[in-house]
Amino acid sequence: MEAYNGTYIGYCFLTEELAMDTLDELYFKMLKKAVDGELELAPEGMDPRLIDCLTLPDDGTVVRVKPCLCPPDERHCAEACEWDALKPGNEVGIAVDTEKCVGCQACIDACELDSLKAKKDIIPVVQELHQYDGPVYALVAPAIAGQFGADVTMGKMRSTLKALGFTGMLEVAAFADILTLKEALEFDKNINSEGDFQLTSCCCPMWIAMIKKLYHQLLPNVPGSVSPMIAGGRTVKALHPKAKTVFIGPCLAKKAEKNEPDIAGAIDYVLTYQELRDLLSVTDLKPADMPEDAQLHASTTGITYAYAGGVAAAVERTLEKLNPHRKIKLQTRKADGVPGCKAMINDILEGRREGNFFEGMGCIGGCVGGPRAIIPKEEGKKCVQTYADSSAFETPMENPYVIGILKELGFNTVEDFLTKSHLYDRQF
């Protein structure tokens, strides 16, 4: 990469005479223009490479807003990276290897000079809402409960997203229901002795990345299931082939997950709750003031995927309904946060399992503790629990919405789903 006298942003530069706009200022100016339907978003004279950093959704997850000035022996960002994704990068100090980066934000948090920022993808989504002639569906992660106010129901959020131009809103918790059923069936089929065990959770890309990259010898114990996000995207596209899919959640790692080769194409864009908040601030839409547009979607167990321990509890409750007389019961062990997950995996490798079903979540508290959540994780968990308790269905076994989707996809019996659920499989 050639040297350039300016401010480095990802692989783009902002010349010094245009440096009066910070990245955030430029971002909000362009977002407002996108909302207003303008075709020319960039201020006159702006370096097109800088514009690409804000308008190209797949230009990495972590971007740089200024050069790295830390001494080589004080690269805290590289030290914080569990995935060995940061390397010396010539004149810019550090380069991000997009093949290894899982988007966990550890490097951003560790950067004392605020040189690293998370990629924003809201502008191309707004452009799609204006210009795409097919349906565009929002898929919201279950941790959304309470993020935009305690009085903002799923029905109000659905109305809000439709007002922004989305064709409809689906709760990813409903697809968590589907995967709960899948993992319960696989456990019932595969765990037949005291020495057998199974690892989950498919919903956390950091947990799966950890196993794939650092502990690949355990992959045979991981059911080949996609995440609820990918399951939702694949389902929408199976039923509506021309649809665009936009996932909205608290997780930066989902931005990297959607591009993994074996699952790419299910989700077109990933937004965070903070990006959605930015869009609402520009449009002046207030979700609490929107009308109710309530629809039955998820069971209690699917909604509880949003916090640590929820996945294991969901599979356990579903398994109990599938096979209540099973001799070998599901014994859960769970960990949240990367250090805790590593410690649990090391125990497994050293023979100290103390369980047969292991759940890992990369963030402390689970998804409610994600790096782009708006409210504290403790408050987020309470809001999710309240919403989960309000569901009319305890598990996917009683959820008519999930049963209807599966039938529409051609799964008429539980046996069909166990043997033919390739739509929800992935190859590690």
ABEGO torsion letter per residue (X at the ends): XBBBBBBBBEABBBBAAAAABBAAAAAAAAAAAAAAGBABABBBGBBAAAAAAAABAABEABBBABBBABBAAABAAAAABAAGABBBBEAAGBBBBAAABAGAGAAAAABAAGABBBBBAAAAAAAAAAABABBBBBBBBAAABGAAEAABBAAAAAAAAAAAGBABBBBAAAAAAAAAAAAAAAAAAABABAABBBBOBAABAAAAAAAAAAAAAAAAABBBBBBAAAAAAAAAAAABAABBBBBBBABAAAAAAAABAAABGABABBBBAAAAAAAAAAAGBBAAABBBBBBBABBAAAAAAABBGAAAAAAAAAAAAABAABABBBBBBBBBEAAAAAAAAAAAAAGBAGEABBBBBABBGEAAABAABABBAAAAAAAAAAAAAABABABAAABAAAAAAAAAAGBABAAAAAAAAAAABBBX
